[in-house]
């Protein structure tokens, strides 16, 4: 592949630099040395590609669809700057989840389609959760077994598993998954503070959409939120300003060093208001939210470019906001060559205008077509 370059104010590992980011053989070949003040001129901003570790759908497609939804959702998210993602399952009968994992395993093994995000693997969210904290998950919650998890992890590259640690047998599975390099997140749980601490000590390392579908913080019963605020290095946050109040977001961002953003997006992301699927359920997108018929929040329509803008509007610097949609999720998965602009890393880049909207996106050095076909 011929060498190419992208020019602007670059958020590199050494801070803001002005000049060209070189791309060769899909990776970054050089980064400019000249220091820059991105507020001093009208040049575009070049930031690391966004990494979304919790994606249920987008562009009208749902991960649990029986067809081939993965390319559709990966194309929609790429247009919004997400250069890599984890496809995320819903709670369902085992045979449905296994069938989706088989299709995902095949899809991930194929060459990446043009103008799509790189699908890094699977986030298994359910069915190993507490039916007392389903949120919008269908009521197919069940306890996990070691044989079942081994079988599912053989079907597709599972990178993250959400578990309710208080379910009998799950503490042992935390240790097993962690030994395999799979990140275990506490979520959809009624666990006490003490049970959450036991899970962390066993190897759990994250929290699924912190504050949502878990035991809240009380000064005499700190719950899972208390565990996260007191002890976590990482957690998911949905910064659509609906799932979590900005004040609670600020508390988490202050307390948890590498709290990172996810979209928890559904099929309605990138689509007009209307009805869409979320696993087995019908949901309605309206006024920027997705809800079940009873009004329960059911995922979001968020994209990570909007997450970035929301964080900056809350007062975060572009540098801090960028880290929470790129570097920190990469670090959480142990990816040293994504989520950062440095020589040798994948050329995953987002070029932003002064309103922080993407005007160009590169996935592994290849430009993304940002407009929908007519």
Protein Blocks (a to p, Z undefined) as FASTA:
>chain_A
ZZdddddddddfkopaedddddeehiafbdcfbdcdfklpccdcdddddddfbdfbgehi
afklmblmklmmmmmmmmnopabdcdddddddfklmmmmmmmmmmmmmpccdehiacdfb
dcdehjabcfklnojaccfbccddfklmmmmmmmpccfbdcddfklghklmmmmmmmmno
pacddehiabdfklmmmmmmnopabdehehiapacddfklnojmlmmmmmpmbdcddfeh
mmpcfklmmmmmmmmmklccdfkiafknopacddddehjbccddeehiacdfkopaghjf
bdfklmmmmmmmnopafklmmmmmmmmmmmmnopakgoiacehiacddddddfkopafbd
ceehiacdfbdcZZ
